[in-house]
């Protein structure tokens, strides 16, 4: 190697570095030529709107007149706005109904579908079909099923001799109906995730538990369920975020009613920004929603890591 270096003429290394540098520069620009358009789209659709919304949250603007800088007044106004606080409570109530139900339903269905039975492919497909249905279709189905006058559910109650209900027209029942219909559509997601996790559990563990004398329930609770802990954390966080973002089903069924009983945070944001033309106030409430989602997610992640159930 030393003899080779001695044979190289002075200045030859600089001559070799120049083509290498130009090659790296060409590769750099070639790479950005491929990823540049996608990067611009991602930045334009995520980072720029987020920054612009934060700037709007510090202003008063109706979309037409000159914006007025308010500082943190919009955030201070949110603290004393009873309509916003009610929307927060409605969202939390819906989250408390929807998240545990969807996780437990997904686990139950996944265990039921993790068997070698005939036509299992048809059953798995049938479970997943509601997940791909649009929110508009789900909303139309909801109004048809739970209509107090001609709904299928009230007809069933009448046949079996139970009193009929007002469902979507009753402030105490409307949010429960929305949670049920959301569960019908979203339980398929948790089912698919749990089913994939169940099929990854080594069969040796289950066989060893049964050889040791454990029955089916003990095998599931002591062996299978602990293996699903990271998946449970993941689907819980995911479903929490989905619950906090609830808007489409409310928009297609109740429009926030009756008596604002189903008005969620996202519906409040939409109503303020696009119906009331209070873009600054709507942006401030959107950022409060973002902070709430971030805090809940971080709390669940920290709790899961302390319990050695990391999902991320």
N, C-alpha and C positions, 0 to 999 in steps of 0.2 A: 504494500500500500504506500509505504514511504517512497519507494522508487517511482511509483506512478505519479505521486505528487511532484517529485523532482522533475519529471519529464514535462509537466504542464507548464506552458509558457506564462510569464507574468501577465496578469490582466485577463487570462482565459476564464478564470472563475467568474469575474464580473460579466463576461460575455455570455456565460451559461445562465447566470441568474436573471438576466433580462428576459430571455424567452420564457423561463419558468414563471416570472412575475406576470408577464403578459398572458400566459396560459391561465394562471389563477384568476386574473382579472376577467378574462373572457368567461371562465366558468362561473364567476360570481354574477356577472350580468346575465348569463344564460339561465342560472338558477332563479334569479329574480324575475326574469321574463316569464317563467312558468308560474311562480307563486305570487307574483305581484298583483295580477288582477283579482285573484281570490282574496289576497290580503286586503286590498282596497275595499272589496265588498264586505268582508267581515268587519273591518274597522268602521266602514260607513254605516253598517246596520246595527252595530253594537256600541262601540266606544263613542262615536260622535253623538248619537241620540242620548246616551247616558249623560255625557257632559252638557249637552244642550238642555236636557231636562233639569239638571241641577241648577244651571244658570236661570232657567225659567222659574224654578221654585223660589228664587230670591226676588222675583219680580211680580208685578200685577200686569197682566196682559190679556186682552180679549181676542187677539188674533188680527185686529184691524188697526187700533189706535197705537200710539207710541207707548212702549212698555215703561213702567215706573218701577224703579228699584226700591224694594221694601226691606232688604236684609232678611232677618229671621222672622219677620212678622207672620208670614204664612204658616210657619211651624208653630209659633205661639198661638195662632188662631185655631190650629188643629187640636191643641190640648184642651181648649174650652168648647169645642164643637160637639154638642151631644149627638148629632147625626153621625159624625165620624166615629165617635166612641161606640155607638150602637152597632155600626157596621163592623167594628173590630170584634165586638162580643158575638155578633152573628157568625163571623168567620171562625172564631174560636170554637163556638158551639158546633158548627158544621165539621170542623177538623176533629173534634172529640168524638163525633158520631162516625165519621167516615174512615179515619185512619185505622183504628183498631179493628173495625169490621172488615175492611178490605184486606188487612194483613191476615186475620184469622180465616177469612173465606178463601183467600189464595192458598194458605197452607193446607186447609182441609181439602180443597179441590185437587191440589197437587198430589197429596198423599193418595187420594182416590184414583187419580189418573196414572199413578206410577205403578201400574200393575199390568201383567201380561194377560189381557182379556181380548175377546174378539171385538172387532170394530173400534179398537182404542183410538185409532187415527181420526175416526169420525167424531168421537167424543171430544178429543182434544181440539179439533177444528171448531166444533160447535161452541166450546167454551170461549174460544178466542174471537169469534165473530162479533160480539157486542163491542169489543175494544176498538174495532175499525169503523164502527158506525159513527157518523158525524154528530156533532152536538145538536144540529138542527133536527136530525132524525130522532135523536134521543128525546129532545124537547117535545116534538110532536107526539111521540109515543107516550111520554109522561102525561101530557094533557088528555090523551085519549084514555089511558088506563085509570087516571085518578080524577076524572071529571065527576063532580058531585051529582050531576044530572044523568049522564048516560055512560059513565065510566065502567070499565069491566070490573074493577075491584069492588065498587059498591054493589054491582049486580051479584057478585059472589057472596058478599056479606048478607045481602037480602035473601039469597037462596038458603044459606045455612042458619038464618034466623038471627043474625047480629045487627045491631044498629048501624045505619049508614053514616058516613063521615063526610066532612066538607073538604078534606085534604088540602088542595092548593089554595082554597079560599079561606082556610082557617089559619090565623097567625101562629097558633101553637103547633100546627101539624105540617105547615108548608115546608119548613127546613128539613123535617124528617123525611118527607117525600123526596126532596132533592137528594138527600144523602142515600136513600134507597136506590134511586135511579143512577146516581153516580157509582154506587157499589156494583150495580148490574153491568155498567160499562167498564169499570176500572179493575174489577177483581181479576179479570183475565190477565192483566199485566203481572200482578203478584203471583198468579198461578204459574205462568210461564217461567218466571224467575225461580220460584221454589222447585218447579219440576226439573229444571236444569240442574239445580243444586242437589236435589235428591239423587239424580242419576250419576252424580260425581262422587257420592259417598261410597267408599270401598265396601264391597259385599262381605269382605272378611270380618269387618267389625260387627255387622249384623249377625253373621253366622256364629261368631265367637260368643256373642251375648246369648243367643238361643241355646248354644251348647252348654253355657253356664246355668241355664234354667230360667232365663228371663222370658216372661210372656210378651205378647205383642205390644201392650201399652208400655211396659217397662223398657223394652227395646227402643221404642220410639222416644220416650221421655228421657232416658238416661244415655242413649247412644246417638240416635239420629238427630234429635232436636238441638243438642249442643253443637253439632256440626253445621247446623243452619244459622247459627247466631250472627255471623257477618252478613249473611243474606237478609236476615230479619232487620238488622240495622239499616242496611241499604234501602230496602223497600219502605221502611218506616219514614226515613228522611225523604225519599222520593214522593211518597203519598202525602206527606205533610206539605211539601212544596206545591203539589197539585191541588191540595185542598185550599191552601191560602190563595191560590191563583183562580179560584172558582169565579167564572164570569159567564161563559157561553150558555150553560144550562139555565142559569138565572135569567139571562137575556131572552132565551127562547121560550120560557115558560111563565114566570111570574113578573118579570120586569121590576124585581125588587120588592114586590108586594106579597101578600096583602098587608097594608099599614106598615110598609118598609120592613116586614119581618124577615125577608130573605135578602135584604140589601147587604152584600158583602163589601170588603174593602175595594176590590177591583171594580165592582159595579159603581161604588161611590166615586172612585177616580174617574171612570168613564163619564159618569153623569156630570160631575163638576167640570171636567175639561171640555167635553164635546157637546153637552146639552146646555150647561150654564156658561160656556165660553170663559171659564176661569182657569186658563192654562197654568198660571203660576201656582194657584192653590191646588189644582189637580196634580201638578208635578211634585209639590211638597208632600202630598198624601202618598204618591207613588214611592217617594224615597223613604217615607216611614214604613211602607209595606216592605221595601227592600231590606231595611234595617231589621224589621221583625223576622223576616225569613232567614236572614243571615244569623241572627242571634239564636233562633231555634235550631238551625242546622249545626252551628258550632257547639251548642249545648249537648245535642245528641251525639255528635262525633266525640267530644271530650268524655262524655259518660261511657260511650262504648269502648274507647281506648283504655280507660281506667279499669273496665271490666274484662279486658283482653278479648274484645269482640270487634276488632278493627275491620271496617268495611272499605276504608279508603287508604 
